[in-house]
Amino acid sequence: MKTKIFILSFVALLFVNSIHSQTRTTVNASNSEISDNLDLKAVASIFGDSENLEDFEKRLNDPKLKISNLDLNDDRQVDYLRVIESVEGNTHLIVIQAILERDIFQDVATIEVEKDRYNNLQVQVVGDPYMYGNNYIYEPVYVHSPLLFSYFWKPNYRLYYSRWNWGFYPRFYYYWRPFPIYRYHRNVRHWINYNNHYNYVNVRRSSVAINLHRNVRANSYEIRNPERSFERRNSNVSNRYELDQTRASNGNNRADDNNRVNPRNTRTEVETPRQNTSTEVEVPRNNNQNSSPRQNTRTEVETPRRNQSESGTPRVRQNKEQNPRNSSPRENRNSNSRR
């Protein structure tokens, strides 16, 4: 009799554990929207603050800022985002790619900068269709001209191509675990400069940039996981912008307030915390670890940022309203922008 009771108790315990495991798996699967983990307005904002593309890559991966929350290879560590550039004439294509394994990359977004014959600049931050759906595009209008624009069309300009790869990263970098989505959005909104304006559009304007992108696009993750494309994840909307509108109308969007786009004629001014703007000298490290190359135990190096002067371009707009941001280090720049 005791043997039967023991067997029945053991079977019941296995059954309860099985139900608990299935419930836990369901909870994890319901929180898997990839595009929640990299805010393109934040990308556009730090691009405008960067001294050059090397500095831009540093800001993308700075453990203090945590601009990205992407973990595409599911190793519970935020992926390093490298930056590569392609140039043709007056068009600069900047591609952001996640490093997943050695020489295995996945495009996340592109920044397309083009100058016309009248010296007018057009900037578009374009989400990769696999990640964000088709034609998910922001056009930033910067309150001050980005410093890096002053270098783009110099005769001796050297295009930027990140030298970092799997297990080989700059000294300032170390891995961190992804945040829950609501915490990520609460963090990243602090690094968006709301003195700038971010217009949503659904048309790529540069045919040259589109052609350049065909030659450098990396989609290893997309090939391995076709079932995780945006159209498979969200069959009722075409891109991330429409998804945000649907979430807002349903009233169940907990953390995407910073992804909503203000109308073109409305400016939103909010106080944002000061940002680091210094660049750090990066030296390659082999990062050899006993357990796996993804484990990185380097200590974080605290570095202040430098204010850089701005050079004017026709694309920028001057904000003369008085607000707390005017006393911050970001405003200590010489603005020669045209309205």
N, C-alpha and C positions, 0 to 999 in steps of 0.2 A: 504493500500500500504506500509506504513511504517512497519507494522507487517511482511509482506512478506520479505521485505529487511532485517529486523533484523534476521528472521529465516534463510534466505540464508547465511547471514554473519556468523551466529553461526555454521551452518553446514560446511561451508568452513574452519572455524578456527579449528574445530575438525579434518577435513581431513588433514590439514597441520600438526597438532600436531602428528597425527598418522604416517604420512610419516616420520617426524623427528625422532620419537621414533624407528621406524623400522631401519632407517639408522644408528642410534647410536648403536643399538644392533648388527648390522652387523659388525661395526668397532671393537667392543669389542671381538666378537667371532673369528675374524681373527687373534688375537694375543694371542693364548691360548696354545702354545707349552710348556708343563710342563718342559721338559728337559732343556729349556733355563734358568731355574731359580736356578740351582745348578751346578757349574762348578767342575767337578771331578778332574781336575788338581789342582785347588785351594785346594780341600779337601786333595789330596795327599801331597801338599806342606805344609800345616799347620800341617798335621799329622807328617811329618818329623821334624818339629820345636818344637813339643810338648814335655813337660817334662814327662807326663804320660797321661793316657786316660782321667782322670778328666780334665786336662789342655786342652786336645784335644777337649772335649765337650764344654769347655768354649770358645775356639777360634771359634768353629763352630757357636756359638750363640752370640758372642761378638757384641753388637750394634755399636762399633767403627769400626769393620772390615766389617760387613755385608757380610759374606761369602755366606750365603743363601738368596734367594729371593722367597722361596717357600711359597705359600699360598694355600694349598690343600683344606682346608675347606671353602674357599671363605668368610672369615670374615674380609678381608682387613687388616689383620695383618700377618706378616711373622711367620710361624710355628716354635715352639721350636723343635730342633733336639736333641733327647737323644741318648746316646751311651750305648750299652750293649755288653758284651764279653762272648764268649764260648771258652773253651780250651780243647784240647785233645792231649796228648803227646807233640810233638814239633810244634803243629799247634795252632795259635791264630786266632779266627774269631771275628772281631769287626763289629758290625751291627749298622748302623745309621738309626734311625726311627723318623718320624715326629709325634708329639703329636697332635692329632686332637680333641679329647674329653677325658673325664676321662676314662682311660684304653682302649682307642681306638688309635691304632698306624698304621702307614704305613711305610714299609721298603722303604728307599731311595737308599742306597748303602751299600756295605760291603767292609771291608779291610781285606784281608787274608794274614797272615804272617806265613811262614813255614820255619823251619830250617832242612836241611838234615843231614845225618850222618857225612858229611865232614864240618859241620858248615857253609855251604853256605845258605844265606837267600834269599827267594823269596817273594816279596811283590806284591800284585795285588789289585787295587781299582776297584770294580765291580759295575756298575750301575744296579739297579733293573730292570728286564725286562719290568715290567709294565711302568716304568718311561722312560727308555732309549732304550728299545728294547733288543733283545737277544745279549749276548756276547759283550757288550760295556765295555771294560776293558783297564785300564792303568797300566803299570808296571813302577813305579818310580825308578830311580837310583839316590840315594842321594849323593851329593858332600861330605857330612859329615854324619857319622852314627847317626841316630836318637837316642837321649838319652834314650827314653823309651825302646829301644831294649835291653839295658843293664839290665833291670829289668824282662823282659818277662820269662826268663828261670832260675830265681833264685829259690831255693827250697822253700822259704817262700812266693813266689809270690801269691797275692790275686787277683783273677779276678775282673774286674770292671763291675758293674751293676748300671746304673744311678738310683738315687732315686727320680728323678723329675717326676712330672705328671701334668695333666691339672690344672691350677690355683695354682700350687705349684712349684715355680721356685727359682733359686739362686738369691742372693742379687744384683749381678751386672746386671742382665737381665731386660730389659724392651722391650715392643713391638715397632716395627716400621712398617710403611706402605711399601709394595713392591715398588721397583723402576720400571719405564718403562724398558723394556729389554735392550735397548741400554745403559742406564745409569748403570744398574747392571753390564754389562760386562765391561764397562769402569772402574767401581770401582774395580771389583774383580781381574782384571789382575794385579793391584798393589800389591796384596798379594800372587802372584805366584812367587816362587823363581826360576828364570830361570837359575841359576847355576846348578840346578838339571836337570835331563833328564826324560821325560815322554814318554815312548814307548807305542803305541797302539798295542794291540793284541786282538784276538778274541777267545781265548781258556782259560778256567779256569784250572789252573795247579794242584790244591790241591783237591783230592777226599775227603780227611778228612774234609776240610772246607765246601765242598758241602753237605756232610752228616750232619755236625753240623748245617748248615743253615736251613735244613729241620725242625729241632726241635724248632727253635726260630723265624722263619720268621713271620712277621705280615703284613697282607694285607687287613685291614678293608676298606680302601679307594677303593682298587681295586675291592672288592666284591660289594661295593655300586655303583661304577661307571665303569662297564665293558666296556662301550662305549668309555671311555677316555684312553684306553690302547694305547701304542705306535703304535702297528700295526693297530689300528683303526684310529689313528690320521695321520699316515703316511703309507699308503698302498703300496707305491712304493719303500720303503727302509726298511732294516731289523733292523737298529739301528741308534743311534745318530751320529756315525762316518760317515755312508753313507749319512745321512741327511746333515751334514756339507759339504761333498764333492759335493752334489747336489746343495746346496746353493751357494757354491763358484763358481761352473761351470756356474750357472745361473746369477751370478753377482748381486744377490739381498740380500746378507747376510750383513746386516749393522753392526753387533756387535759381530761376532763370530770369529774374527781373533785370539783370544786367545785360541780357541778350536781346531785350526788346529795343526796337529802333525808334527813336523819336522822329516826328515828321521833319522834313527838310528845313522848314522855316522856324523850327523851335530849337532853342539852345538850352541845354541842361547844364547848369553850373553847380557842382558840388565840391566840397572840400575833400581833398585826397591827401593821404599821408605822404611825407617826403620820400623820394626814391633815391636809391643809389645810382650814380651815373658814372662811376669810375670803371676803367677797364683794368684788367689784371693780366700780367704777363703769364702766358700759359706755356708750360713745358710738358712735353709728352712723357707719359709714364706707362710702363708696361702693365701695372696693376696685377701682378701675378698673385693669385690666391690659392690656398691649398684646397678649398672646397669647390669653387667655381669662379670663372672670371668675372661674374656679375657682382661678387661680393667686394665691396670697396670700403675700407676702414679709414680712409684719410680723414684728417680733421679739417674742419671748416676754417678758412682763412678770412678774417674780417677785413674788408677793404672799403675805405670811403670812396665816394664818387666825386668826379670833377665836373664843374660847370663848363660847358663848352659854348663858344659864341656861335651864333646862327648866321648863316648866309642866306640871302633872300632868293626866293623863287616865286614865279607867278601864281603857284597853286595855293599859297598860304593865305590865311585870313587873320587880321589883327583883332584881338579881344581887348577892349579898353575898359570893360566893366571892372568896378572895384570889388574884389572879393578876396578871401583869405589866401588864395593861391598866388596873388600878386607879390606877396612878401616871401614866397618860398624860393629856394635855390633855382627851381626850374625857370623862373622869370628873369634871372640875371643873364639875359642874352641880348645881343644886338639884333633887333628885328628890322629887316629891310624888305619885309613882305609886301607884296601888292595886294590890294583888296580883291 
